[in-house]
Amino acid sequence: MWCRIVAETTTEHRINDRIRAREVRLVDPDGVQLGIKALPEALAIAKELDLDLVEVAPMANPPVCRIMDFGKFKFDEAQRAKESRRKTVHVGIKEMKYRPKIGPGDFDTKTRQVAKFLNEGHKVKITIMFRGREVYHPEHGKRILDRIAEQMEGVAKIEAEPKLDNRNMIMVLAPDKRARQAAASRTANQHRGEKTPSTNGNQPVAATAEAPPADVNTNTTTTDTAPAEEG
C-alpha cells in the first residue's frame, strides 16, 4: 500500500523551540548577520536579549533565523496585509442595457450610471437589445452607442468597438485615466486663467478712470455748439 506524502504548505513562522534545524544562519535585531550558529546557541542569544528566534527563510540551507519581538512582528504583518487589502481595487465588468427606442429620461439615467461605473474603475459593457423587426435596423442601435461614447469622452475609451451579437449590439468601454488626467489639468488651467484678471488691482481703477472723459467730451461738444448759434 502506497501513501502519498503531502508537503507542508503552512506559511506560519516557526519560532523558538519549534525550529527543527540543527544549525541556523543567525541575524540579530538590527539585521546584522552573526553567521551560522548551532540552534541551542541561537536560542540562548535570543533568550538573553529577551526576544524570540524566528525562522524567516526555512528553505535556505541552513535556514535563516532572526532575533525579534515576534508579537510586534505579527502585528506589523497584519497591518501591512490590511493596508494592502484596503488599497486593492476589485475591477470588474458591469453591464448596462438599452433599447433602440429608449426615451430621453431613461437614456440620461442609464448613461449617468455608466459614468459612475467608469469613475469607480470598472469596465462597462453596453448592450443594445433588439426586438422583432428592430434587428433589421442596427443603425438605430449604433446611433445610441455613438451618443454614449460621445458623452463619455474624457472619461472612457472604447475597448471593444460596436458589433452585432445575435439580437444584441455590444460595445465595451474602459476607464481612460490619461484622458481624465488631461481633462483635470485643462480645468485647473482654466480656473487659474479666470482668476488672473481679478488679481490685477489696477484693472477696476482703469475702468473707473475712463468714464469721466466721456462725459467731458460730451460737455465740450455742447459748449462749442453755442457760439455757432450766436454768429
C-alpha positions as CSV (number, residue, x, y, z in Angstrom):
1,M,0.0,0.0,0.0
2,W,1.4,3.4,-1.1
3,C,0.9,6.6,1.0
4,R,1.1,10.0,-0.6
5,I,3.3,12.4,1.2
6,V,1.8,15.9,1.4
7,A,4.2,18.8,1.6
8,E,3.6,21.2,4.4
9,T,2.2,24.4,2.9
10,T,1.6,26.5,6.0
11,T,3.1,30.0,6.0
12,E,3.2,30.2,9.8
13,H,6.7,31.0,11.0
14,R,8.4,28.6,13.3
15,I,9.7,30.2,16.5
16,N,12.0,29.2,19.3
17,D,11.6,25.6,20.3
18,R,9.5,24.8,17.2
19,I,12.5,25.3,14.9
20,R,13.7,21.9,13.7
21,A,17.1,22.7,12.1
22,R,20.3,21.7,14.0
23,E,22.0,24.9,12.9
24,V,20.8,28.2,11.5
25,R,22.1,31.4,9.9
26,L,21.5,33.9,12.6
27,V,20.5,37.6,12.1
28,D,20.4,40.0,15.0
29,P,17.5,42.5,15.7
30,D,19.4,45.2,13.7
31,G,19.7,43.0,10.6
32,V,23.4,42.2,11.2
33,Q,24.4,38.6,10.2
34,L,26.0,36.8,13.0
35,G,27.0,33.7,10.9
36,I,26.0,30.1,11.3
37,K,25.1,29.0,14.8
38,A,24.0,25.8,16.4
39,L,20.3,26.0,17.3
40,P,20.9,25.9,21.1
41,E,23.4,28.8,20.9
42,A,21.0,30.9,18.7
43,L,18.2,30.2,21.2
44,A,20.4,31.3,24.1
45,I,21.3,34.5,22.4
46,A,17.7,35.3,21.7
47,K,16.7,34.5,25.3
48,E,19.5,36.7,26.6
49,L,18.0,39.6,24.7
50,D,14.5,38.7,25.9
51,L,13.4,38.3,22.3
52,D,12.2,35.4,20.0
53,L,14.1,33.4,17.5
54,V,12.1,33.4,14.3
55,E,12.7,31.2,11.2
56,V,12.3,33.7,8.4
57,A,13.7,31.6,5.5
58,P,13.0,27.9,6.1
59,M,14.0,26.8,2.6
60,A,17.5,28.2,2.9
61,N,20.5,25.9,3.7
62,P,20.9,26.4,6.6
63,P,17.6,28.1,7.4
64,V,17.8,31.8,8.2
65,C,16.6,32.8,11.7
66,R,16.2,36.3,13.0
67,I,16.1,37.6,16.6
68,M,13.0,39.8,17.0
69,D,9.9,40.6,19.0
70,F,7.6,38.1,17.4
71,G,4.4,39.6,18.8
72,K,5.3,43.0,17.2
73,F,6.3,41.3,14.0
74,K,2.9,39.6,13.7
75,F,1.1,42.9,14.5
76,D,3.0,44.8,11.8
77,E,2.5,41.9,9.3
78,A,-1.3,42.0,9.9
79,Q,-1.3,45.8,9.5
80,R,0.5,45.6,6.2
81,A,-1.9,42.9,4.9
82,K,-4.9,45.1,6.0
83,E,-3.4,48.1,4.2
84,S,-2.8,46.1,1.1
85,R,-6.4,44.8,1.0
86,R,-7.7,48.3,1.5
87,K,-5.7,49.6,-1.5
88,T,-6.7,46.7,-3.7
89,V,-9.4,47.8,-6.3
90,H,-11.6,45.0,-7.4
91,V,-12.1,45.9,-11.0
92,G,-15.0,44.1,-12.7
93,I,-17.1,44.5,-15.8
94,K,-20.5,46.0,-15.5
95,E,-23.3,45.9,-18.0
96,M,-25.9,48.4,-19.0
97,K,-28.8,47.6,-21.3
98,Y,-30.5,50.0,-23.7
99,R,-33.4,49.6,-26.1
100,P,-33.3,51.2,-29.6
101,K,-36.5,53.3,-28.7
102,I,-35.3,54.3,-25.3
103,G,-36.7,57.6,-24.0
104,P,-34.6,60.7,-23.1
105,G,-35.1,60.3,-19.4
106,D,-34.2,56.6,-19.3
107,F,-31.2,57.3,-21.5
108,D,-29.9,60.0,-19.2
109,T,-30.4,57.9,-16.1
110,K,-28.6,54.8,-17.6
111,T,-25.8,56.9,-19.0
112,R,-25.2,58.6,-15.6
113,Q,-24.9,55.1,-14.1
114,V,-22.4,54.2,-16.9
115,A,-20.3,57.2,-16.0
116,K,-20.4,56.2,-12.3
117,F,-19.2,52.7,-13.0
118,L,-16.3,54.1,-15.1
119,N,-15.3,56.6,-12.4
120,E,-15.2,53.7,-10.0
121,G,-12.6,52.0,-12.3
122,H,-14.9,49.4,-13.8
123,K,-15.3,48.4,-17.5
124,V,-18.8,48.7,-18.8
125,K,-20.4,46.5,-21.4
126,I,-23.1,48.5,-23.3
127,T,-25.8,46.2,-24.8
128,I,-28.5,47.4,-27.2
129,M,-31.3,44.8,-27.2
130,F,-33.3,44.5,-30.4
131,R,-36.8,43.0,-30.5
132,G,-38.7,41.7,-33.5
133,R,-38.0,43.6,-36.7
134,E,-35.8,46.1,-34.8
135,V,-32.9,43.9,-35.7
136,Y,-33.2,44.9,-39.3
137,H,-32.3,48.4,-38.4
138,P,-28.9,48.1,-36.5
139,E,-28.2,51.8,-37.3
140,H,-30.6,52.8,-34.6
141,G,-28.6,50.9,-32.0
142,K,-25.3,52.2,-33.4
143,R,-26.6,55.8,-33.1
144,I,-27.3,55.2,-29.3
145,L,-23.8,53.7,-28.8
146,D,-22.2,56.7,-30.6
147,R,-24.1,59.1,-28.3
148,I,-22.9,57.2,-25.2
149,A,-19.3,57.2,-26.4
150,E,-19.5,60.9,-27.1
151,Q,-20.8,61.7,-23.6
152,M,-18.1,59.5,-22.1
153,E,-15.3,61.3,-23.9
154,G,-12.7,62.3,-21.4
155,V,-13.8,59.6,-19.0
156,A,-13.6,56.4,-21.0
157,K,-12.2,54.9,-24.2
158,I,-13.8,52.3,-26.5
159,E,-12.1,48.9,-25.7
160,A,-14.4,46.9,-28.0
161,E,-16.0,48.5,-31.0
162,P,-19.8,48.1,-31.5
163,K,-20.7,44.7,-33.1
164,L,-23.8,42.6,-33.6
165,D,-24.2,39.5,-31.4
166,N,-27.4,37.8,-32.4
167,R,-30.2,40.2,-31.4
168,N,-27.9,42.5,-29.5
169,M,-25.3,45.1,-30.3
170,I,-22.4,45.3,-27.9
171,M,-19.8,47.9,-27.1
172,V,-17.3,47.8,-24.2
173,L,-16.0,51.0,-22.6
174,A,-12.9,51.1,-20.3
175,P,-11.8,53.9,-17.9
176,D,-9.3,56.3,-19.6
177,K,-7.0,57.5,-16.9
178,R,-4.9,59.6,-19.2
179,A,-7.9,61.4,-20.7
180,R,-9.2,62.1,-17.2
181,Q,-5.9,63.5,-16.0
182,A,-5.6,65.7,-19.1
183,A,-9.1,67.0,-18.6
184,A,-8.4,67.7,-14.9
185,S,-5.3,69.6,-16.0
186,R,-7.2,71.7,-18.5
187,T,-9.9,72.5,-16.0
188,A,-7.2,73.6,-13.5
189,N,-5.5,75.8,-16.1
190,Q,-8.9,77.4,-17.0
191,H,-9.6,78.2,-13.3
192,R,-6.1,79.8,-13.0
193,G,-6.8,81.8,-16.2
194,E,-10.1,83.1,-14.8
195,K,-8.6,84.2,-11.6
196,T,-5.7,86.1,-13.2
197,P,-7.7,89.3,-14.2
198,S,-9.2,89.7,-10.7
199,T,-5.7,89.7,-9.2
200,N,-4.8,92.8,-11.1
201,G,-5.7,95.6,-8.7
202,N,-5.2,98.3,-11.4
203,Q,-7.9,96.9,-13.7
204,P,-11.0,98.2,-11.9
205,V,-9.4,101.6,-11.3
206,A,-8.6,102.0,-15.0
207,A,-12.2,101.2,-16.0
208,T,-13.5,103.8,-13.5
209,A,-11.0,106.4,-14.7
210,E,-12.1,106.1,-18.3
211,A,-15.7,107.1,-17.5
212,P,-15.2,110.8,-16.8
213,P,-13.5,111.7,-20.1
214,A,-16.6,110.5,-22.0
215,D,-18.7,113.0,-20.0
216,V,-16.2,115.7,-20.6
217,N,-16.2,115.2,-24.3
218,T,-19.9,115.4,-24.4
219,N,-20.0,118.7,-22.5
220,T,-17.3,120.2,-24.7
221,T,-19.3,119.4,-27.8
222,T,-22.3,121.2,-26.3
223,T,-20.2,124.2,-25.4
224,D,-18.7,124.5,-28.9
225,T,-22.2,124.4,-30.4
226,A,-23.5,127.5,-28.5
227,P,-21.2,130.1,-30.1
228,A,-22.1,128.9,-33.6
229,E,-25.7,129.8,-32.9
230,E,-24.7,133.4,-31.8
231,G,-22.8,134.0,-35.0
